[in-house]
Amino acid sequence: MDVPKLLEVATLLVPEEIATENDITVQDIWEYLREDEWEVALGLLEELGDVHSLPGSFWETLTAAAEQMRLVRSAAWCHWRCYETRNGIIRVALTLRSASESRRQAPFDGAGVLRPMWNIGNRTSSGEPALNIARLWVEFRPFLEPGGHSSVRLAPLIPSQWQHLEPGQVITMHEDQSIAGTAVILEIQRPATAATE
């Protein structure tokens, strides 16, 4: 399927009554599609998807469109949202230790590339802390530097191991045995039911 058709299919999956913070609606997106403004339409569809919970098929369609347009970060974001549709959303406020306090000396890409370990309170059979892996997406920033602070989204490797978390809990990030950062859980959204697919 070509890009315009993919964007049309995605647009049809958005309820007409929803709007972005800037009052962009499905009708506006149709106008951009008529004008062959595909990249603008894709960005606005992403915004609408962040305002209202939409099915995984919406995000899969946007992923395919972004990949065909070679928009790497948009494709990664839409793929990330596909994961969240299936597994739920975990948002945290992360503060990294400074370069003098940790192994990390350089910023890392915020687009879901880093897969650190997290101490979320789980234990091994011998009672030692068990670290759990989750990819990390930095919100509203392309990267995060040592000592930096940002809201981030987490995509656990094994989501079922994260079910006990609640807003307000503190977890720690590890890139080795030492603590690389501390995070406070901001939001937990359980996955949507299969009926919404």
C-alpha positions in Angstrom: 0.0 0.0 0.0 1.4 3.4 -0.9 1.8 6.3 1.6 -1.4 8.3 0.7 -3.5 5.1 1.0 -1.9 4.2 4.4 -2.6 7.7 5.7 -6.2 7.6 4.5 -6.7 4.2 6.3 -5.2 5.6 9.5 -7.4 8.7 9.3 -10.5 6.6 9.0 -9.5 4.9 12.3 -9.7 8.3 14.2 -13.0 9.3 15.7 -14.2 12.6 14.1 -15.0 14.3 17.4 -11.5 14.2 18.9 -9.0 17.1 18.4 -5.4 18.0 19.4 -4.6 20.8 21.9 -4.5 23.1 18.9 -7.9 22.0 17.7 -6.6 20.0 14.8 -9.3 17.4 13.8 -9.7 14.6 11.2 -11.1 17.2 8.8 -7.8 19.1 8.9 -5.9 16.0 8.1 -8.1 15.2 5.1 -7.2 18.7 3.8 -3.5 18.0 4.2 -3.9 14.7 2.4 -5.7 16.4 -0.5 -2.8 18.8 -0.8 -0.3 15.8 -0.7 1.2 17.1 2.6 1.9 13.6 3.8 4.5 14.4 6.4 2.3 17.1 8.0 -0.7 14.6 8.0 1.5 11.9 9.6 2.6 14.3 12.4 -1.0 15.4 13.1 -2.2 11.8 13.1 0.5 11.0 15.7 -0.7 13.9 17.8 -4.3 12.7 17.6 -3.2 9.2 18.6 -1.5 10.7 21.7 -4.7 12.6 22.6 -7.1 9.6 22.3 -6.5 5.9 22.7 -6.5 4.4 19.3 -6.2 0.7 18.2 -2.9 -1.0 17.4 -3.9 -1.1 13.7 -3.8 2.7 13.7 -0.2 2.7 14.9 0.8 -0.2 12.6 -0.5 1.7 9.6 1.3 4.9 10.7 4.5 2.9 11.2 4.3 1.6 7.6 3.7 5.1 6.2 6.6 6.6 8.2 8.9 3.8 7.0 7.9 4.4 3.4 8.6 8.1 3.8 12.0 7.2 5.5 11.1 9.2 8.6 13.1 7.2 11.0 12.1 8.8 14.3 8.4 8.9 13.4 8.6 5.2 12.4 10.3 4.4 15.7 7.6 6.4 17.7 4.7 4.7 15.9 6.3 1.3 16.5 6.7 2.3 20.2 3.0 3.2 20.4 2.1 -0.2 18.9 4.0 -1.8 21.8 2.2 0.4 24.3 -1.2 -0.4 22.8 -0.5 -4.1 23.4 1.4 -3.8 26.8 0.3 -0.6 28.4 2.1 2.7 29.2 4.7 3.3 31.9 5.8 6.9 32.3 8.5 8.0 34.8 10.4 11.1 35.8 14.0 10.1 35.3 17.1 11.8 36.8 20.4 10.5 35.6 23.5 10.7 37.8 26.2 13.1 36.6 29.2 12.0 34.6 31.3 12.2 37.7 29.0 9.8 39.6 28.3 7.2 37.0 29.8 5.2 34.1 27.8 7.2 31.5 29.9 10.0 30.1 27.9 10.9 27.0 24.2 11.6 26.2 22.2 8.7 24.8 19.6 8.7 22.0 16.2 9.2 23.4 14.3 7.3 20.7 14.0 3.9 22.4 17.5 2.7 21.7 18.8 2.3 25.2 17.8 -0.9 27.1 19.0 -0.4 30.7 18.2 -2.6 33.6 15.8 -1.5 36.4 15.5 -2.3 40.0 11.7 -2.4 40.4 11.5 -4.3 43.6 11.6 -7.8 42.2 13.8 -10.4 44.0 15.7 -13.6 42.9 14.9 -16.9 44.6 17.8 -16.2 47.0 16.4 -12.8 48.0 18.8 -10.6 46.0 17.4 -7.7 43.9 16.5 -8.9 40.4 17.0 -6.4 37.7 14.5 -6.1 34.8 15.2 -4.8 31.3 13.1 -2.1 29.7 13.8 0.1 26.7 13.5 3.9 27.3 11.9 6.7 25.2 12.8 10.2 26.3 9.7 12.5 25.9 10.1 15.8 24.1 13.9 15.6 23.7 16.1 13.8 21.2 18.6 12.7 23.8 19.4 12.7 27.6 22.7 13.7 29.0 24.4 12.7 32.2 22.9 14.6 35.1 19.8 15.3 32.9 16.2 15.0 34.0 13.2 14.2 31.8 9.9 12.3 31.6 10.5 9.0 29.9 8.4 6.0 28.7 9.5 2.5 29.5 8.9 -0.6 27.4 9.7 -3.7 29.6 11.1 -6.8 28.0 8.8 -8.9 30.1 5.7 -6.6 30.9 4.2 -9.1 33.4 7.1 -8.5 35.8 6.1 -4.8 36.0 2.5 -5.3 37.0 3.0 -4.4 40.7 4.2 -0.8 40.0 2.0 2.2 41.0 2.4 6.0 40.5 4.7 7.5 43.2 7.0 4.5 43.5 10.7 5.0 43.1 12.8 2.7 40.8 16.4 2.8 39.8 18.1 2.5 36.5 21.3 0.5 36.0 23.8 0.2 33.1 26.1 -1.9 35.3 25.9 -2.8 39.0 25.9 0.9 40.1 22.8 3.1 40.0 22.8 5.2 36.8 19.6 7.1 37.6 16.5 7.3 39.8 12.9 7.5 38.5 9.6 8.2 40.0 6.6 6.5 38.5 4.3 9.2 37.0 1.7 7.1 35.2 0.7 3.5 34.6 -1.9 2.6 32.0 -2.8 -1.0 31.7 -3.2 -2.4 28.2 -6.4 -1.8 26.3 -8.7 -4.9 26.0 -8.6 -6.9 22.8 -12.1 -5.6 22.1 -10.7 -2.2 21.1 -8.5 -3.8 18.4 
